[in-house]
């Protein structure tokens, strides 16, 4: 071709056939090249889609589907036992609510980084969604799984430095162990989830799944359904228990308590059904029966102010109990609501102080006027194994912070006497009166002297 360039008239049929053959081969080569490139692109896209299907977009960790397949494969190997740890970040919602989703994402990303650094190379960490994570611990019996949980708690529990500031977070861990033929991957993950849920209902950081936990969860969820019906039918009763001055036994006020006559379980106290109410999201509605507001309600102060005005009640006669964990671990929104309540004149007390997570350095930040000493501590004041260390410590702390203290569950005169000697000014319990309906309380008040009860569980300086 090069020799005859410019002289196309000299090309014969044989030359044209050669050109056609050459052009055909060139076309095929070009087409194959494009096809190989396209196949490479398809393969790359397929891998990207597979990675997206099996991994969490935010943290890069494997997701629930990936975890499930890995657990099933591990159980299928049939060599020893396998453990799944189910982890929940306790303060995630308050971070999201207070500082926004960007702060929440930052917390989740840092949590995932710490979690990845706390597991062995052969194990698998996954994000299941929201603030829930899980870890597949291969070749692990119960003892090894518990050791892994402790190792992770050490790495994960604590303070996280975020762009919005330092955030203290606690982690709840549920543990489930199983072997081939004993359980499926789905069941093992579910059992770990159930164990984690039971941790949230206790003061432990982790627990190992047992069959009765599943039954307890089922029973609690059924109780939540029953409670919803009871609220619709207004079957929750309000009882009142006197709070007295320990010096002379005179009534200082009343604690308002919810009671429920369950159709099959009998008489239930609030402690029996509050966990079910929290899980079912019924605490606000339950609170309206006892008081037309509760701390989680965004319009708490306004609603409460309207209710007090409507009933003609002086705000200074009302004290709202909050849990210790709710105060110390609560969101900034809860703190704002608490301060607005104090500005309104409503008192605040921490219930069952000493049984939850405490940060004494933060306690003084909150507008609290009193602490309630839980019954288990009061029970130990008398008897062969008497131990007054906890009660004495709470009384000293309350005194140093200018707070009043109220002892709960007083049942014996000797307990009341020892509390008086230790400097406790207020108390309640069966020794002074059981919770009773409003009509019985009215009769009790008419039997009192001319003095009317005034709810003033406030520091001594406020009472003087």
Order of alpha helices (4+ residues) and beta strands (2+ residues): alpha-alpha-beta-alpha-alpha-beta-beta-alpha-beta-beta-beta-alpha-beta-alpha-beta-beta-beta-alpha-alpha-alpha-beta-alpha-alpha-beta-alpha-beta-alpha-alpha-beta-alpha-beta-alpha-alpha
